Amino acid sequence: MGIDIIWWITAVELPALAALFWMNWRSREELDNRMDELDQRVSISIAQARESLAAYKLEVAKSYVTISYLKDVERRLTGHLLRIESKLTHHPAEGK
């Protein structure tokens, strides 16, 4: 019976354990490779998102109206409207 146990361990259990160890090692290696790929994809996606955001910010900055410019336009419009109003009040419409 002692020889049968040693034969069983040698012929069946050791190769089975070796196969399980190899499968586990191979699976771990594939997981590490996939994690590296995913990390690269995420890094690329983040870089693209940052570039898109920078381009959007630049576009907004190009088309954004500053408060000082808006105040200048308001001042000029108000001046023109006041001149029109003064002309209308000093020169009444003819034919009335």
Disulfide bonds with the S-S distance in Angstrom:
none
